[in-house]
Amino acid sequence: MNRFLRTALIGVVLGLAVCGAGLAQTSEEPLAIPAPPEASPVAWPRQFSHGDSTFTIYPPQLDRWQGDRLEGRAAVAVQSASSDKPSFGVVTLTARTEADSAGMVLVRELTASRASFPAATDRAAAYLDAIRQSLKGVIWSIPAHRLRADVAIDRAAQQAQGEPLRNDPPRIIYTQSPTILVPVDGQPVHPGTVYVAPGDFHLTLQRRNGGVVTVLDQTPARNSHRPAADALFCSAADSYGPRTLALVLTGMGQDGVRGSEDITRAGGRVLVQDEATSVVWGMPGFVSRAGLADAALPLGGLRGEILRRVAVGRDRALEEAVS
């Protein structure tokens, strides 16, 4: 065999040997591929700390779901270590969605685009930045039918809230069923009637000439609100004493705590909606944590409890029906 051919064969053998060694090494020590970062599942309300403040982001109210883009808003409470009262605000949220064949929707790239904190305008930018940092990498999973239903419900609620208030001259209406009225100042309170406070007025109760009447006023806001639950509750305690039964439903802030104290002190009772069925467990939560709630019940159980308590000692048949 000539020298050239022998050299070529040696080169091929060496090349195969090197290649085989490389393959053997690869099979014994596979190349490590870095795993993608794990997503952070989110539970509502979402709570986190930043600096000396604790943030609570409540379940979002969904405004729009179009294509793969989801938009909504969420109430936020910020409790600073230097303050005994939290600051409340609202953030605007956007996210991307991915639907799978199992009917689940993955909400990712969740971020806050805007924030409003009326009582802490100088801190709004810092709060927004902290919220954005906390939402990085968060993934929110929800069934597609539930997401569509939530968007539809929130949209319907917004449209109902946006109806203009008409101020036509009153009509005389006779009915034997419970009635809802926007009260006029000095109007007598009648059984079986629901009174709704008009915007920008406190609704209170007063005893006059042996009866109870509604009183509207524009005294300073309480807990940044007018109308305020505290104003109504305190006046109800003065007017009805131990016969007062108050109800605190889902809502943001701590309006109603002072009034619930007056009702309890007068011998009355306070019921609150429980956390599980509340959108924002602010108002009922503060009343409950203050030890002022006689009971915390789901939304569907409040009607029966109210009827039971009203019927006690008055209507034996109704009392038995709801017990």
Backbone bond lengths (Angstrom), bond angles and torsions (degrees), N, CA, C in turn:
res aa  C-N    CA-C-N  psi(-1)  N-CA   C-N-CA  omega(-1)  CA-C   N-CA-C  phi
1 M - - - 1.472 - - 1.527 108.33 -
2 N 1.310 116.51 129.92 1.465 117.87 -176.02 1.512 110.78 -72.60
3 R 1.305 113.56 167.87 1.478 119.38 -174.33 1.528 111.78 -64.37
4 F 1.334 117.58 -38.64 1.477 120.97 -176.36 1.527 110.67 -64.47
5 L 1.376 116.31 -46.61 1.455 120.45 -178.75 1.533 110.80 -64.52
6 R 1.362 116.52 -41.04 1.453 120.42 179.76 1.531 110.71 -62.58
7 T 1.287 117.39 -40.65 1.484 122.19 178.78 1.516 111.34 -64.04
8 A 1.344 115.39 -41.11 1.465 119.66 -179.42 1.519 111.14 -64.99
9 L 1.346 116.85 -42.42 1.456 120.70 -179.95 1.519 111.34 -64.43
10 I 1.318 116.37 -40.71 1.477 120.20 177.30 1.522 110.64 -60.53
11 G 1.341 115.47 -41.58 1.476 119.20 179.92 1.519 112.18 -64.14
12 V 1.354 117.18 -40.39 1.466 120.76 178.31 1.517 110.79 -64.84
13 V 1.353 117.06 -45.44 1.469 120.85 179.58 1.517 111.20 -60.25
14 L 1.338 116.94 -44.67 1.470 120.69 178.87 1.525 111.00 -62.72
15 G 1.334 115.72 -40.41 1.472 119.00 179.94 1.514 111.45 -64.03
16 L 1.352 116.85 -43.82 1.458 119.88 178.05 1.523 111.54 -63.79
17 A 1.337 115.74 -38.68 1.464 119.69 179.46 1.517 110.82 -62.57
18 V 1.344 116.25 -44.68 1.467 119.97 179.58 1.511 110.88 -64.20
19 C 1.355 116.09 -42.89 1.452 120.84 -179.89 1.528 110.73 -63.09
20 G 1.346 115.76 -44.24 1.466 119.58 178.92 1.502 112.27 -62.70
21 A 1.334 116.45 -38.94 1.465 119.55 177.96 1.517 110.75 -63.31
22 G 1.352 114.88 -39.85 1.468 118.72 179.47 1.515 111.57 -64.70
23 L 1.364 115.68 -42.13 1.455 119.08 178.59 1.521 111.47 -64.22
24 A 1.330 115.41 -41.55 1.463 118.96 178.55 1.506 111.59 -61.50
25 Q 1.335 115.54 -40.90 1.469 119.53 179.74 1.526 110.78 -65.65
26 T 1.349 115.25 -37.77 1.451 119.23 -178.75 1.520 111.37 -65.26
27 S 1.362 115.51 -39.90 1.461 118.22 -179.00 1.517 111.66 -69.53
28 E 1.343 116.63 -30.49 1.461 119.38 -179.07 1.529 111.71 -82.33
29 E 1.341 118.77 -33.53 1.461 122.68 -177.04 1.522 108.29 -129.61
30 P 1.342 118.93 82.47 1.468 120.82 -177.95 1.520 110.83 -63.32
31 L 1.316 113.49 150.58 1.453 120.71 -179.59 1.524 109.50 -67.04
32 A 1.316 117.18 126.65 1.467 121.45 -178.33 1.523 110.31 -77.99
33 I 1.336 117.45 123.62 1.466 122.58 178.13 1.519 107.32 -103.99
34 P 1.311 118.26 122.65 1.476 119.48 -177.71 1.521 111.19 -62.99
35 A 1.327 115.74 133.61 1.468 120.54 179.97 1.522 109.30 -75.21
36 P 1.334 116.26 146.14 1.467 118.35 177.34 1.516 110.26 -64.41
37 P 1.306 117.36 150.87 1.465 119.52 179.69 1.517 111.15 -60.95
38 E 1.340 115.99 140.53 1.444 120.30 -178.96 1.517 110.20 -71.79
39 A 1.347 115.36 141.81 1.455 119.99 177.74 1.520 109.74 -76.37
40 S 1.308 115.34 150.98 1.457 120.37 178.72 1.522 108.66 -99.39
41 P 1.349 119.19 107.44 1.459 119.54 177.96 1.522 109.74 -65.05
42 V 1.332 117.62 147.48 1.455 120.98 -176.15 1.514 109.71 -114.58
43 A 1.324 115.92 137.99 1.451 122.34 175.03 1.527 107.37 -119.82
44 W 1.314 115.91 138.90 1.466 120.18 -179.24 1.520 109.93 -103.70
45 P 1.320 118.92 139.09 1.467 126.69 -4.47 1.538 111.31 -68.03
46 R 1.337 116.10 150.26 1.472 121.81 179.49 1.528 107.91 -100.99
47 Q 1.329 116.43 127.40 1.459 120.44 -176.91 1.529 109.74 -123.42
48 F 1.325 116.08 137.56 1.457 120.90 177.40 1.527 108.48 -153.06
49 S 1.328 116.05 163.74 1.460 122.15 179.24 1.518 110.13 -112.62
50 H 1.310 114.95 144.89 1.460 121.57 177.43 1.528 107.43 -146.56
51 G 1.328 116.40 116.19 1.456 119.31 -175.68 1.516 109.89 63.38
52 D 1.335 116.63 -128.62 1.465 120.43 179.94 1.518 112.06 -99.29
53 S 1.345 117.07 16.65 1.462 121.04 -175.71 1.528 110.79 -119.23
54 T 1.331 114.85 147.21 1.459 122.17 174.07 1.528 108.49 -111.64
55 F 1.327 115.77 125.97 1.463 122.01 -177.26 1.529 109.49 -103.86
56 T 1.328 116.35 140.16 1.458 122.42 171.72 1.521 108.13 -126.73
57 I 1.339 116.20 116.46 1.457 121.54 177.14 1.521 107.19 -101.39
58 Y 1.328 116.21 119.03 1.454 121.01 -176.51 1.537 111.00 -84.65
59 P 1.347 118.18 165.43 1.464 120.65 -177.09 1.524 111.88 -52.65
60 P 1.337 117.85 132.76 1.466 120.62 -176.79 1.522 112.64 -65.97
61 Q 1.326 114.40 148.78 1.459 122.13 168.80 1.519 106.30 -98.46
62 L 1.319 117.30 117.23 1.463 121.85 -171.27 1.523 110.58 -87.14
63 D 1.328 116.38 126.77 1.456 121.60 -177.70 1.524 113.16 -98.08
64 R 1.347 116.66 -36.27 1.466 118.74 -172.56 1.526 110.58 -158.01
65 W 1.326 115.52 139.55 1.466 122.42 173.16 1.515 107.78 -134.68
66 Q 1.312 116.16 105.24 1.466 121.35 -177.43 1.523 108.92 -133.33
67 G 1.347 116.05 124.53 1.454 119.54 -176.07 1.514 109.85 63.26
68 D 1.321 115.83 -125.30 1.467 119.80 178.08 1.516 112.02 -106.12
69 R 1.327 117.64 15.77 1.465 121.16 -177.16 1.519 109.71 -110.77
70 L 1.333 115.99 130.05 1.452 123.55 179.30 1.528 109.14 -118.31
71 E 1.317 116.36 133.17 1.465 121.26 -179.35 1.518 109.39 -127.78
72 G 1.318 115.56 146.05 1.454 119.76 178.85 1.510 112.02 -171.57
73 R 1.333 115.24 -172.00 1.462 122.27 179.53 1.516 109.30 -137.15
74 A 1.310 115.66 157.64 1.467 119.89 178.24 1.522 109.70 -144.46
75 A 1.311 115.06 141.66 1.464 120.39 173.78 1.529 109.08 -77.56
76 V 1.321 115.80 144.78 1.467 121.63 -177.98 1.529 109.08 -132.70
77 A 1.316 116.42 136.80 1.465 122.21 172.46 1.521 108.38 -117.14
78 V 1.335 116.48 131.14 1.461 121.77 179.74 1.526 108.23 -120.15
79 Q 1.329 115.41 115.14 1.466 121.03 179.53 1.523 109.04 -103.67
80 S 1.319 116.20 112.51 1.452 121.19 179.36 1.526 109.81 -90.63
81 A 1.328 116.04 146.13 1.460 120.07 179.45 1.524 111.81 -65.41
82 S 1.315 116.64 -22.74 1.463 120.73 -177.78 1.523 113.16 -90.44
83 S 1.335 117.60 1.81 1.465 121.01 -178.12 1.517 109.69 -131.83
84 D 1.338 115.83 145.95 1.462 119.32 178.08 1.519 112.07 -90.90
85 K 1.349 117.20 -3.46 1.457 121.47 179.06 1.520 109.68 -124.82
86 P 1.345 118.04 138.10 1.469 119.89 178.75 1.524 111.47 -76.78
87 S 1.331 115.28 157.77 1.465 122.21 171.90 1.526 107.88 -99.04
88 F 1.321 115.91 133.82 1.459 120.02 -178.21 1.525 110.12 -109.96
89 G 1.317 115.16 146.85 1.458 120.30 179.10 1.509 111.00 -158.96
90 V 1.327 115.01 -175.31 1.458 122.17 -179.30 1.523 108.26 -133.62
91 V 1.340 117.20 137.41 1.458 121.90 175.42 1.522 109.07 -117.14
92 T 1.333 115.67 144.94 1.463 122.05 174.39 1.518 108.27 -93.27
93 L 1.333 116.65 127.80 1.458 121.98 -174.75 1.529 111.11 -113.47
94 T 1.338 116.09 145.39 1.455 122.20 171.41 1.529 108.04 -133.47
95 A 1.330 116.00 152.94 1.459 120.19 -179.02 1.527 109.40 -158.92
96 R 1.345 115.01 164.99 1.460 122.33 174.06 1.533 108.46 -106.80
97 T 1.339 116.26 146.42 1.461 120.55 -178.32 1.519 110.95 -120.93
98 E 1.329 114.79 148.20 1.462 122.31 175.08 1.523 107.68 -134.36
99 A 1.338 117.18 122.68 1.464 121.88 179.29 1.523 109.75 -99.11
100 D 1.338 116.81 140.75 1.461 120.26 177.75 1.520 109.91 -110.84
101 S 1.330 116.52 176.10 1.457 121.87 -176.40 1.525 112.76 -70.77
102 A 1.321 117.25 -15.54 1.465 120.76 -179.70 1.519 112.70 -86.63
103 G 1.343 117.16 2.64 1.457 120.58 179.18 1.509 114.63 84.70
104 M 1.324 117.77 15.26 1.460 121.94 177.15 1.516 109.74 -101.66
105 V 1.320 115.98 148.35 1.460 122.47 177.78 1.523 108.27 -116.43
106 L 1.316 115.56 127.67 1.456 122.05 178.04 1.522 107.93 -99.21
107 V 1.317 116.90 118.83 1.461 122.11 179.51 1.521 107.57 -99.16
108 R 1.335 116.97 115.79 1.444 121.38 -177.80 1.532 109.89 -130.00
109 E 1.334 115.48 175.60 1.475 122.67 -177.28 1.531 110.24 54.83
110 L 1.322 115.41 39.53 1.459 121.58 179.65 1.523 109.58 -72.09
111 T 1.328 116.74 126.89 1.465 120.20 -179.77 1.512 110.11 -149.52
112 A 1.314 116.00 162.10 1.466 122.90 178.10 1.519 108.68 -104.13
113 S 1.330 116.50 125.39 1.458 120.21 -178.54 1.524 112.70 -94.66
114 R 1.332 117.02 -31.71 1.466 120.56 179.96 1.515 109.44 -143.95
115 A 1.342 115.54 159.65 1.464 120.84 177.45 1.516 109.72 -145.70
116 S 1.322 115.41 145.82 1.460 121.30 177.02 1.519 108.78 -134.08
117 F 1.336 115.76 121.34 1.467 122.24 176.81 1.533 107.27 -127.85
118 P 1.341 117.68 89.16 1.473 121.47 -172.93 1.518 114.13 -55.26
119 A 1.330 117.95 -34.62 1.461 120.84 -177.59 1.529 112.86 -92.13
120 A 1.332 117.69 -0.03 1.473 121.30 -179.97 1.530 109.11 -145.99
121 T 1.324 116.10 55.31 1.463 120.38 -176.67 1.528 112.20 -61.78
122 D 1.338 117.53 -31.16 1.466 120.11 -178.83 1.530 112.43 -73.31
123 R 1.350 116.80 -15.73 1.457 120.73 -179.86 1.526 112.91 -107.27
124 A 1.333 117.31 -0.49 1.462 120.93 -173.67 1.529 112.02 -59.25
125 A 1.333 118.01 -42.86 1.464 121.43 -178.68 1.531 110.84 -64.27
126 A 1.330 116.67 -42.28 1.466 120.30 179.25 1.528 111.01 -67.13
127 Y 1.341 116.70 -40.09 1.463 120.01 177.12 1.529 110.46 -62.49
128 L 1.337 116.72 -42.92 1.458 120.64 -179.40 1.529 110.90 -61.25
129 D 1.325 116.48 -42.68 1.466 120.12 179.52 1.533 110.87 -63.44
130 A 1.331 117.15 -40.77 1.470 120.44 178.95 1.525 111.07 -64.68
131 I 1.316 116.68 -40.02 1.467 120.91 179.57 1.521 109.91 -65.74
132 R 1.324 116.99 -42.00 1.463 120.21 178.37 1.532 111.13 -60.09
133 Q 1.328 116.05 -42.61 1.462 119.72 -179.92 1.531 110.92 -63.33
134 S 1.332 116.87 -38.68 1.467 120.10 -177.56 1.521 112.70 -70.89
135 L 1.331 117.30 -24.06 1.463 121.04 -176.98 1.522 113.07 -89.63
136 K 1.340 117.79 -6.19 1.467 120.28 -179.15 1.529 110.20 -63.43
137 G 1.311 116.08 131.00 1.458 121.02 177.56 1.508 114.93 77.70
138 V 1.328 117.47 2.32 1.460 120.21 -178.38 1.526 110.04 -77.33
139 I 1.314 116.53 136.33 1.459 122.26 175.08 1.520 108.18 -123.45
140 W 1.305 115.45 133.88 1.455 122.30 -176.32 1.522 107.33 -120.66
141 S 1.332 118.29 120.19 1.459 123.00 -177.18 1.519 109.43 -107.54
142 I 1.350 116.70 134.18 1.458 121.30 -177.04 1.521 108.75 -152.10
143 P 1.337 119.49 141.70 1.463 120.75 175.82 1.525 111.06 -60.39
144 A 1.320 116.86 142.45 1.471 121.05 -176.35 1.523 111.46 -60.27
145 H 1.332 118.24 -42.30 1.473 119.85 -178.46 1.523 110.91 -65.69
146 R 1.340 116.38 -34.45 1.472 119.69 178.12 1.530 110.27 -68.44
147 L 1.331 117.04 -40.42 1.458 120.37 179.86 1.523 110.63 -64.05
148 R 1.354 117.00 -43.74 1.467 119.97 178.49 1.525 110.93 -62.66
149 A 1.321 117.18 -40.61 1.464 120.62 179.64 1.525 111.35 -66.28
150 D 1.339 117.35 -42.03 1.467 120.96 179.62 1.528 110.92 -61.51
151 V 1.341 116.39 -43.17 1.468 120.13 179.54 1.523 109.84 -62.96
152 A 1.338 117.39 -44.14 1.466 121.16 -178.90 1.525 111.56 -64.37
153 I 1.344 116.77 -41.98 1.469 120.52 -179.60 1.522 110.60 -65.21
154 D 1.339 117.13 -46.50 1.465 120.39 -179.13 1.522 111.22 -64.17
155 R 1.341 116.84 -37.49 1.469 119.92 179.79 1.522 109.97 -66.53
156 A 1.337 117.53 -42.20 1.455 120.82 179.01 1.523 111.05 -63.53
157 A 1.332 116.74 -39.02 1.467 120.41 178.80 1.520 111.31 -64.53
158 Q 1.334 116.62 -39.40 1.462 120.27 179.00 1.517 111.17 -66.09
159 Q 1.332 117.32 -40.07 1.457 120.20 179.40 1.518 110.87 -66.07
160 A 1.336 116.56 -37.37 1.463 119.86 178.33 1.521 111.00 -66.24
161 Q 1.357 116.67 -38.74 1.458 119.87 179.21 1.518 111.99 -69.21
162 G 1.337 116.41 -24.10 1.457 119.99 -175.82 1.510 114.66 -85.96
163 E 1.351 118.36 0.82 1.451 120.47 179.83 1.532 109.93 -68.42
164 P 1.336 118.09 131.77 1.473 119.94 -179.31 1.529 111.23 -68.16
165 L 1.311 115.98 146.18 1.458 122.08 177.98 1.522 109.03 -82.72
166 R 1.326 115.94 120.39 1.462 120.23 177.90 1.522 109.47 -87.97
167 N 1.320 115.53 145.91 1.457 121.05 -178.01 1.526 109.83 -125.96
168 D 1.348 114.76 45.63 1.458 119.48 179.66 1.527 110.06 -69.97
169 P 1.349 117.28 158.35 1.474 119.49 175.89 1.526 110.26 -57.12
170 P 1.315 117.40 142.35 1.475 120.20 -176.42 1.523 112.52 -66.58
171 R 1.323 115.25 147.23 1.461 121.77 173.96 1.529 108.54 -110.16
172 I 1.310 116.10 149.56 1.462 120.62 178.08 1.526 107.42 -86.01
173 I 1.330 115.17 118.84 1.458 121.01 -176.85 1.525 108.30 -124.90
174 Y 1.328 115.38 130.31 1.457 120.01 177.76 1.525 108.60 -107.42
175 T 1.314 116.73 131.83 1.455 120.77 178.52 1.513 109.39 -150.86
176 Q 1.333 115.77 151.15 1.461 120.51 177.38 1.523 111.23 -102.94
177 S 1.328 116.91 1.94 1.468 121.03 178.67 1.518 109.38 -106.71
178 P 1.356 118.33 163.51 1.474 120.58 179.00 1.522 111.79 -55.38
179 T 1.335 115.53 141.70 1.463 122.04 -173.53 1.517 109.85 -124.53
180 I 1.336 116.71 147.51 1.461 121.76 175.77 1.520 108.08 -109.79
181 L 1.318 116.48 126.53 1.459 121.55 -178.23 1.521 110.83 -131.55
182 V 1.348 116.13 143.98 1.457 121.33 166.20 1.523 105.66 -87.39
183 P 1.325 118.60 114.48 1.472 120.36 -168.57 1.525 113.51 -71.19
184 V 1.327 113.42 154.17 1.454 122.60 171.86 1.526 106.96 -105.35
185 D 1.318 117.61 143.29 1.463 121.34 -177.72 1.523 110.51 -55.78
186 G 1.334 115.95 126.46 1.452 121.34 178.64 1.512 114.57 87.63
187 Q 1.331 118.63 5.33 1.468 121.72 -178.90 1.523 110.25 -74.63
188 P 1.328 118.44 133.38 1.470 120.63 178.59 1.532 110.58 -64.29
189 V 1.330 114.74 145.72 1.464 120.89 178.21 1.520 108.33 -87.22
190 H 1.352 116.22 126.51 1.463 121.38 -177.76 1.523 109.92 -112.70
191 P 1.313 118.05 146.38 1.472 120.77 175.99 1.532 110.91 -62.66
192 G 1.328 115.88 151.89 1.457 120.74 176.74 1.514 114.15 71.18
193 T 1.327 117.86 20.12 1.467 121.36 -178.17 1.517 109.86 -126.01
194 V 1.326 116.82 136.76 1.469 122.93 177.09 1.519 107.91 -102.21
195 Y 1.320 117.63 125.91 1.458 122.61 -179.68 1.533 109.74 -106.46
196 V 1.322 115.93 132.09 1.460 121.56 -178.44 1.525 108.96 -113.85
197 A 1.329 117.02 128.03 1.466 121.06 -178.94 1.524 109.95 -71.19
198 P 1.337 118.80 132.09 1.468 120.42 174.85 1.524 110.40 -71.62
199 G 1.329 116.65 160.56 1.456 120.47 -178.78 1.516 113.00 -62.34
200 D 1.341 115.35 141.91 1.466 123.82 174.78 1.528 113.54 69.27
201 F 1.347 118.38 17.67 1.461 121.89 175.93 1.523 108.70 -131.18
202 H 1.339 115.92 137.15 1.462 119.93 167.96 1.525 108.31 -75.25
203 L 1.320 116.69 137.60 1.462 122.18 173.19 1.521 107.69 -106.66
204 T 1.328 116.62 118.84 1.465 121.41 178.80 1.524 109.41 -129.69
205 L 1.328 115.58 171.76 1.463 122.21 -179.58 1.519 109.33 -121.28
206 Q 1.328 115.32 145.02 1.470 120.59 177.44 1.520 109.77 -141.18
207 R 1.326 115.01 147.72 1.472 119.60 174.31 1.534 109.13 -88.37
208 R 1.350 114.89 124.13 1.460 120.73 178.66 1.535 108.90 -139.17
209 N 1.310 116.17 131.16 1.471 121.98 174.26 1.534 111.92 52.04
210 G 1.318 115.63 41.43 1.450 119.92 176.08 1.514 115.44 82.71
211 G 1.326 118.05 -0.18 1.457 121.23 178.99 1.520 110.81 -130.23
212 V 1.330 116.16 -176.30 1.466 121.98 179.25 1.518 108.46 -117.08
213 V 1.333 116.26 133.74 1.470 121.44 -179.71 1.517 109.15 -125.22
214 T 1.334 115.39 159.83 1.462 121.33 174.43 1.521 109.84 -84.44
215 V 1.328 115.83 144.34 1.460 121.96 178.94 1.531 108.40 -130.34
216 L 1.306 117.03 127.31 1.460 122.49 176.77 1.518 109.14 -107.75
217 D 1.326 116.89 134.06 1.463 119.42 177.43 1.524 109.81 -148.13
218 Q 1.307 115.18 163.92 1.463 121.82 178.24 1.519 110.61 -118.23
219 T 1.321 115.55 41.88 1.457 120.34 172.02 1.523 108.46 -64.33
220 P 1.355 118.06 165.00 1.477 119.84 -174.75 1.527 113.09 -51.79
221 A 1.326 114.42 149.26 1.467 121.14 179.22 1.523 110.62 -61.07
222 R 1.312 115.98 149.07 1.465 122.41 175.20 1.524 108.19 -113.29
223 N 1.309 116.71 131.31 1.469 121.50 -177.39 1.525 110.90 53.97
224 S 1.345 115.10 35.27 1.469 122.52 179.92 1.522 112.36 68.61
225 H 1.355 118.33 18.35 1.462 120.32 -177.11 1.529 110.77 -127.77
226 R 1.313 114.89 144.74 1.464 123.63 169.37 1.514 107.48 -153.66
227 P 1.343 118.69 106.92 1.465 128.30 10.50 1.529 112.64 -73.77
228 A 1.327 115.44 157.47 1.459 121.65 -179.90 1.519 109.82 -126.97
229 A 1.333 115.16 142.57 1.466 120.30 177.96 1.524 110.82 -64.28
230 D 1.338 117.12 -36.14 1.468 119.86 -179.52 1.527 111.45 -58.39
231 A 1.333 116.66 -41.91 1.469 120.14 -179.35 1.524 110.74 -61.83
232 L 1.327 116.76 -45.56 1.467 120.67 -179.27 1.532 110.72 -68.25
233 F 1.334 117.55 -45.54 1.458 120.73 -176.38 1.535 111.57 -63.10
234 C 1.339 116.28 -44.11 1.476 119.44 -179.27 1.529 110.50 -61.87
235 S 1.345 116.84 -41.25 1.464 119.88 -179.68 1.527 110.97 -70.77
236 A 1.331 117.81 -33.03 1.469 120.49 177.37 1.523 110.22 -66.14
237 A 1.338 116.30 -39.98 1.469 119.52 177.64 1.519 110.51 -62.01
238 D 1.341 117.68 -40.28 1.468 121.40 178.53 1.531 111.36 -67.47
239 S 1.338 116.57 -36.76 1.465 120.48 -173.82 1.520 113.21 -83.71
240 Y 1.331 117.84 -37.28 1.459 121.00 -173.08 1.523 113.82 -116.62
241 G 1.323 118.59 -12.61 1.459 121.36 176.22 1.517 113.13 55.46
242 P 1.346 117.71 -127.73 1.478 121.11 -175.33 1.532 113.33 -69.49
243 R 1.336 118.10 -9.01 1.473 120.11 179.15 1.530 111.63 -89.49
244 T 1.326 117.63 7.65 1.469 121.26 -178.60 1.526 110.89 -83.46
245 L 1.317 116.46 132.32 1.465 122.79 172.37 1.530 106.68 -126.29
246 A 1.338 116.74 114.38 1.468 121.78 -177.21 1.521 109.78 -107.41
247 L 1.322 115.84 152.23 1.461 122.66 -178.92 1.529 108.67 -130.99
248 V 1.344 116.49 126.31 1.469 121.90 179.52 1.532 107.92 -116.10
249 L 1.339 115.91 114.36 1.461 121.43 -179.73 1.524 110.84 -99.89
250 T 1.324 115.94 177.93 1.466 122.00 -178.51 1.516 111.33 -50.22
251 G 1.312 116.77 137.51 1.462 121.55 -179.42 1.513 110.52 178.28
252 M 1.323 115.81 157.78 1.453 121.38 -176.20 1.525 110.34 -93.36
253 G 1.317 116.62 141.98 1.459 121.56 177.34 1.522 111.71 99.25
254 Q 1.340 114.84 -170.47 1.464 119.74 -177.44 1.520 112.15 -122.34
255 D 1.331 116.39 23.18 1.452 120.35 174.05 1.529 108.57 -62.14
256 G 1.314 116.96 133.59 1.454 122.11 -179.99 1.514 114.51 110.68
257 V 1.338 117.15 -15.84 1.464 119.76 -178.65 1.521 110.45 -67.91
258 R 1.327 117.11 -48.91 1.467 120.32 -179.15 1.530 110.70 -61.72
259 G 1.326 117.14 -43.57 1.459 120.24 179.05 1.514 112.26 -65.30
260 S 1.346 116.75 -36.63 1.462 120.01 177.75 1.532 110.68 -65.49
261 E 1.329 116.42 -34.32 1.464 119.98 175.75 1.533 110.23 -61.61
262 D 1.342 117.00 -44.05 1.462 120.64 -179.85 1.527 111.14 -65.07
263 I 1.333 116.58 -41.16 1.463 120.24 179.82 1.525 110.43 -63.62
264 T 1.328 116.28 -45.93 1.467 120.37 179.96 1.527 110.72 -63.74
265 R 1.317 116.26 -41.33 1.466 120.35 179.55 1.527 111.04 -63.72
266 A 1.343 117.12 -32.52 1.464 121.14 -179.92 1.525 112.38 -81.76
267 G 1.355 117.04 -2.47 1.457 120.08 179.47 1.512 114.29 96.74
268 G 1.348 117.48 2.90 1.459 120.79 178.63 1.521 111.69 -81.50
269 R 1.315 116.49 -175.15 1.459 122.18 -177.09 1.526 110.25 -129.72
270 V 1.351 115.79 151.36 1.460 122.37 179.74 1.524 109.00 -128.73
271 L 1.326 116.68 128.56 1.463 122.70 173.87 1.526 108.57 -108.80
272 V 1.334 117.31 144.39 1.464 120.66 177.91 1.525 109.86 -129.68
273 Q 1.333 115.09 152.60 1.461 120.96 173.81 1.524 108.88 -74.97
274 D 1.336 117.14 139.32 1.456 119.56 -176.81 1.532 111.79 -74.44
275 E 1.329 115.82 166.03 1.465 121.39 -175.13 1.523 111.60 -67.58
276 A 1.329 117.76 -35.15 1.462 121.12 -174.33 1.521 112.25 -63.11
277 T 1.338 118.63 -35.09 1.461 121.07 -177.41 1.524 112.94 -101.98
278 S 1.330 117.56 1.89 1.472 120.83 179.07 1.521 110.60 -88.39
279 V 1.321 116.24 140.92 1.469 120.70 172.43 1.516 109.22 -71.38
280 V 1.329 116.30 -46.52 1.467 122.48 175.82 1.521 107.14 -131.13
281 W 1.333 117.20 114.35 1.464 120.71 -178.83 1.520 109.37 -89.82
282 G 1.345 114.73 58.88 1.452 119.91 179.35 1.515 110.73 -91.65
283 M 1.340 116.82 -72.61 1.463 120.82 -178.53 1.525 112.59 -58.04
284 P 1.346 119.33 -53.16 1.473 117.41 179.13 1.517 112.56 -65.70
285 G 1.339 117.43 -31.58 1.458 120.45 179.76 1.519 112.21 -65.52
286 F 1.336 117.28 -43.85 1.463 120.53 179.33 1.530 110.58 -63.89
287 V 1.340 116.55 -41.49 1.469 119.74 179.16 1.526 110.19 -64.19
288 S 1.334 116.37 -42.38 1.465 120.50 -179.59 1.523 111.71 -65.11
289 R 1.353 116.08 -46.01 1.476 119.46 -178.48 1.523 112.14 -67.16
290 A 1.336 116.96 -23.41 1.462 120.36 177.54 1.534 111.50 -80.18
291 G 1.333 117.50 -1.12 1.453 121.03 179.31 1.516 113.74 74.67
292 L 1.346 117.04 23.94 1.465 121.02 -175.63 1.523 112.99 -102.35
293 A 1.336 117.26 -8.16 1.461 121.06 -177.32 1.527 110.20 -85.77
294 D 1.326 116.40 127.07 1.455 120.63 175.64 1.522 110.19 -73.51
295 A 1.356 116.46 -28.01 1.466 121.31 177.19 1.520 108.59 -162.71
296 A 1.342 117.03 147.00 1.459 123.65 173.65 1.520 107.28 -115.98
297 L 1.322 116.73 115.23 1.462 121.43 -171.34 1.519 111.20 -126.48
298 P 1.344 117.87 153.01 1.460 119.87 174.02 1.518 110.52 -65.13
299 L 1.327 116.04 157.75 1.457 120.42 -176.15 1.521 111.84 -54.34
300 G 1.337 117.15 -41.45 1.458 120.19 -178.42 1.517 114.30 -69.91
301 G 1.321 118.55 -15.02 1.453 121.00 -178.52 1.513 114.49 -98.44
302 L 1.335 117.59 -6.18 1.463 120.43 -175.79 1.527 112.21 -71.43
303 R 1.340 117.57 -38.06 1.464 120.20 -177.65 1.533 110.57 -58.84
304 G 1.333 116.00 -50.14 1.456 119.46 -179.19 1.511 112.78 -62.25
305 E 1.353 116.50 -37.77 1.460 119.57 -179.68 1.525 111.39 -68.31
306 I 1.339 116.33 -38.45 1.474 119.43 177.42 1.527 110.08 -63.89
307 L 1.337 116.36 -47.47 1.469 119.62 179.43 1.520 111.01 -60.24
308 R 1.314 116.76 -40.97 1.470 119.91 -179.32 1.515 111.19 -61.93
309 R 1.332 116.31 -45.33 1.466 119.74 -177.34 1.532 111.70 -70.31
310 V 1.330 116.87 -37.57 1.466 119.76 179.13 1.525 110.78 -68.52
311 A 1.347 116.10 -33.04 1.462 120.03 -176.09 1.520 113.39 -78.18
312 V 1.332 117.47 -19.26 1.468 120.24 -175.58 1.530 110.52 -57.40
313 G 1.316 115.14 122.30 1.456 120.47 177.67 1.512 114.46 77.73
314 R 1.348 118.24 1.47 1.470 119.96 -177.62 1.519 112.15 -119.17
315 D 1.341 115.51 -51.46 1.466 120.57 -174.66 1.517 107.97 -128.51
316 R 1.336 116.19 101.06 1.459 121.07 -174.56 1.521 111.06 -64.08
317 A 1.337 117.65 -39.24 1.469 121.09 -178.73 1.526 110.94 -65.92
318 L 1.342 116.62 -43.73 1.459 120.84 179.24 1.515 110.09 -67.17
319 E 1.326 116.14 -38.94 1.460 121.00 179.53 1.528 110.53 -60.29
320 E 1.341 117.21 -41.67 1.458 121.02 179.72 1.525 111.23 -71.85
321 A 1.351 116.50 -33.94 1.470 120.50 -176.71 1.510 111.70 -68.10
322 V 1.326 118.33 -33.46 1.465 120.60 -175.56 1.518 112.52 -101.56
323 S 1.326 117.72 -1.70 1.469 120.15 -178.71 1.515 110.18 -81.15
